[in-house]
Amino acid sequence: MTNTHRKTLTRLFQDPIPANISWWEIENLFLALGAILKEGRGSRIKVKFPGVPPAIFHRPHSRNEADKGAIRSVRRLLIDANINPKEI
């Protein structure tokens, strides 16, 4: 995992939730953490970490940044996968 991935992970857990995290940064982080990404229909993407049920996200259409609701869902998935920015 690169320093860029660590920064993205730290930003995902900031409070208040940042509004300027690019969806591509999040996808790259998923891959760096060992997730399997599978393209779905339209803008859907399935993210699967070992031992955790898959999560389905929608890529943003009109802008590149993930909205705050998506970031909350990403946080939940990372917590379920036992991924914590303080431990990496």
C-alpha positions as MATLAB code, in Angstrom:
seq = 'MTNTHRKTLTRLFQDPIPANISWWEIENLFLALGAILKEGRGSRIKVKFPGVPPAIFHRPHSRNEADKGAIRSVRRLLIDANINPKEI';
ca = [
       0.000    0.000    0.000;
       1.407    3.368   -0.995;
       1.439    6.592    0.964;
      -1.345    7.874   -1.327;
      -3.531    4.919   -0.320;
      -2.821    5.583    3.372;
      -3.839    9.228    2.955;
      -7.066    8.213    1.219;
      -7.855    5.733    3.998;
      -7.210    8.381    6.661;
      -9.406   10.899    4.839;
     -12.268    8.383    4.594;
     -12.403    8.221    8.389;
     -12.152   11.979    9.028;
     -14.942   13.766   10.820;
     -16.657   15.733    9.362;
     -16.819   13.622    6.224;
     -14.764   15.229    3.443;
     -16.606   16.098    0.239;
     -13.638   15.960   -2.115;
     -12.520   12.323   -2.243;
     -12.402   11.068   -5.800;
     -14.182    7.792   -6.491;
     -11.085    6.590   -8.360;
      -8.998    7.098   -5.212;
     -11.466    4.889   -3.331;
     -11.413    2.162   -6.004;
      -7.607    2.188   -6.057;
      -7.606    1.882   -2.258;
      -9.963   -1.112   -2.434;
      -7.576   -2.834   -4.842;
      -4.534   -2.016   -2.699;
      -6.298   -3.541    0.314;
      -6.951   -6.797   -1.549;
     -10.593   -6.370   -2.533;
     -12.042   -7.936   -5.652;
     -13.929   -5.439   -7.816;
     -16.498   -6.636  -10.314;
     -18.253   -4.429  -12.838;
     -22.023   -4.553  -12.719;
     -24.728   -3.114  -14.926;
     -24.550    0.583  -15.608;
     -22.400    2.335  -13.050;
     -22.617   -0.424  -10.448;
     -19.508   -1.967   -8.958;
     -19.392   -4.901   -6.543;
     -16.632   -4.806   -3.930;
     -15.722   -8.004   -2.100;
     -13.258   -8.379    0.759;
     -12.469  -11.896    2.054;
     -14.876  -12.990    4.786;
     -17.229  -10.033    4.293;
     -20.471   -9.927    2.273;
     -20.032   -7.951   -0.959;
     -21.069   -4.314   -1.153;
     -22.491   -2.678   -4.258;
     -21.688    0.930   -5.040;
     -22.655    3.290   -7.842;
     -19.917    5.294   -9.497;
     -20.689    9.014   -9.625;
     -21.934   10.193  -13.017;
     -21.689   13.932  -13.301;
     -18.715   14.474  -11.025;
     -15.767   12.445   -9.925;
     -16.122   12.903   -6.147;
     -17.917   10.384   -3.956;
     -20.857   11.810   -2.033;
     -20.988   11.680    1.754;
     -23.472    8.788    1.773;
     -21.137    6.685   -0.355;
     -18.237    7.525    1.946;
     -20.297    6.367    4.950;
     -20.979    3.083    3.137;
     -17.283    2.697    2.292;
     -16.450    3.250    5.970;
     -18.907    0.527    7.023;
     -17.424   -1.906    4.505;
     -13.875   -1.188    5.673;
     -14.866   -1.583    9.326;
     -16.599   -4.904    8.529;
     -13.377   -6.013    6.793;
     -11.395   -5.042    9.940;
      -9.535   -2.295    8.113;
      -8.690    0.640   10.333;
      -6.468    3.575    9.316;
      -4.804    3.567   12.741;
      -3.609   -0.015   12.273;
      -2.160    0.374    8.778;
];
